[in-house]
Every structure is written in structure tokens, then in C-alpha cells.
Amino acid sequence: MSETRKPGLLQKLAMLKDHKKELFWVWVAYQTVKGMMTTSLIWIPLLYALKNFG
């Protein structure tokens, strides 16, 4: 088997290893968006409801 034609899992692991810096920043951006959405869609309405109706 040639080096460029690796089976599925090994090929994906090699891609992750080759692009780990870029993927780290994609992960940071994802966590930032997820945190902002959680705050705005869950915690703010919950605190508002507790303050006004609780």
C-alpha cells in the first residue's frame, strides 16, 4: 500500500495531525459561538424569568 493511499481511519488521523493548528482555532471559534448561544438562549431568559416570576 502506498503512503498516499492510507485506509480511512489512518488517513483521517494524518489529516488531523497535518492541520492541528487550524483545527484548534476552528474548535475555539465553535466553543465561543456555543457559549454565546447558551448564554443568550438559556441563561438570560432563565434569569429574567426567575427575577420577574419567581
C-alpha angles and dihedrals in degrees: 000000000000122000093246094053105061122162118264103272096041090048091052092047090050090051091051091049092049094049103033096124093052092043091050090059091045087054092049091051091048092051091048093052092044091051094049092049092048090050096046099039101037116016101039094050090043093052090045091052093047092049096048104030106022 
